[in-house]
Amino acid sequence: MITGFVNNEWEPFVRLTVCGPTNEQIDVDALVDTGSDGYMTLPPDLIEKLGLPWLQSGRVVLADGSDSVFDIYGGAVLWGGESRRILIDAIDAPPLIGMSLLAEHELNIQVTAGGEVFIRPILTP
């Protein structure tokens, strides 16, 4: 299980360890963004610090209707005690996790300042 917290602005965060290709690790508090279909975003300075390999460019239409181009890198995150390889989008903003990382998991958020966030795998018979 992955746990986190809700801040005073009712935003849910989880603390994750992001790993680079030569065992560099950075702990980040990532915003849980159910409006994002990606895995994770990180600011370019953290991507550089981790030495993540560039894979390709991506394009997204933002909520205001404008287009944005960004770089996509390969990385890994410690997820439920195991290393999980993911795509990481370079966005000059605080880290966030999206729905691709949450796939096959249950998300529970206590929406109150200081509330708890729980992410659990969905158990299938």
CORKAPE-V672391 format. One record per helix or strand. SS is the DSSP state (H for helix, E for strand). FROM is the first residue (numbers start at 1). TO is the last residue. If there is no record, write none. Layout:
ss | from | to
SS | FROM | TO
SS | FROM | TO
//
This chain:
ss | from | to
E | 2 | 6
E | 12 | 19
E | 25 | 32
E | 40 | 42
H | 44 | 50
E | 53 | 61
E | 67 | 79
E | 82 | 90
E | 96 | 97
H | 99 | 102
E | 105 | 109
E | 116 | 121
//
